[in-house]
Amino acid sequence: MARKQGFLHLNISKTKILATLGVVAVLLLPLVSTSPAHADQFDSQINALKAQISQNQAAANQKASEANTLANKLAEINAQISTAQAALTLTSTQISQTNQQIDAQIHELDRQKSILKDNLKLIYKQGEVSPIEIIASSKDLSDFVAQQEYFSAIKKKIDANLIKINLIKKELDVKKDQLNQLSSQQQGQVNAINAQKTVQSDLLALTKGDEARYQQIVVSQSAQIETLRAQQSAILATKFGGNVSNAASCGGDYPWCGYSKDSGADTWGMLFRECVSYTAFKVHQQHLNNPTQHPYDMPHNWVGWRGPNSWDYHGNAKYWPEKARAAGIPVDGNPRPGDIAITSAGDFGHAMYVEHVLNSGSQISVSQYNFNNSGEYTTMTIPSANLTFIHF
């Protein structure tokens, strides 16, 4: 009787195990992890916002290249504000999309962990039953072999499940890093909007909406700017020893070299043939050519941040490191090819494109525009000390 009870107990245990197997088998069926039904709404919103940003920036560039009147200046500022606001909305949408993807991945991670837990329980229960008992409880040898093959399949599923859990964890880490970068970028866009609104308010306060007063300010500030630019050129020549070579009207594939210096604005609102216009183009060019090595494209909201004076700086190089940090773009003192080298010397600073890194990083070879305040393309080799490098 005792032996019959033992077999009865074993059969009951086996029945429970097989019942559990049936449940787990359902859990182990391949399921496709999907985002909520409205995930694709973000893609359409993002595409629409990108188109809006492009239109606003085109309007700003057009106004910047038109006659310098108060109405055009205010229209340019408003277009830049609209661009920055659209960029802010775009980033907010991307943050919502990333959060949704993170939630979906966390849900999938929890589901995979639950499956793993059930599988491990099943394997543990199998370990409590000896092979002799399983053989004794099996109908025949084929039944025993089928059970062993099934348990082997479960073990393989456990291994596959562990691999998937690790992959989901890695994807979550990437998404969280992306979210942090987007949040930093969002703060930079908020700062850009506030800066442009300050420019607008100051301009209206100075002119009180009067065109003649605006033109007086333009003449006065233009004279101040030319004086500062001459001083800037002298400071750069002293700092780098005037070590300039290959001076030319055009170079570096720069698409606006056929225009006169400061006669208009490029895609990013930087004035033609200025150092910032050339480096903005090089950042965009290398991002298109190699987005893996250079993941950051040139932002469209870096124009209009002002320094201590009242005029619009048109994206002054001196403030690029500050803007880059706000956008989550790495900045440090270690050069690499493709970086933008920044010196904060003078009122404007200067931006250069790093072509090569030499002598273990102690020197760099750079290309640039407007080093001598003439709008020319030049190259030079200079020490890397006391420069800041933006790793686009």
Buried (B, 14 or more C-beta within 10 A) or exposed (E): EEEEEEEEEBEEBBEEBEEBBEEBEEEBEEEEEEBEEEEEBBEEBBEBBEEBBBBBBEBBBBBBBBEEBBEBBBBBBBBBBBBBBBBBBBBBBBBEBBEBBBEBBEEBBEBBEEBBEBBEEBEEBBEEBEEEBBEEBBEEEEEBEEBBEBBEEBBEBBEEBEEBBEEBEEBBEEBEEBBEBBEBBBBBBBBBBEBBBEBBEBBBEEBEEEEEEBBEBBEEBEEBBEEBBEBBBEBBBEBBEEEBEEEEEBBBEBBBBEBEBBEBBBBBBBBBBBBBBBBBBBBBBBBEEEEEEBEBBBBBBBBBBBEEEEBBBBBBBBBBBBBBBBBBBEBEEEBBEBBBBBBBBBBBBBBBBBBEBBEEBEBBBBBBBBBBBEBBBBBBBBEBEEBBBBBB
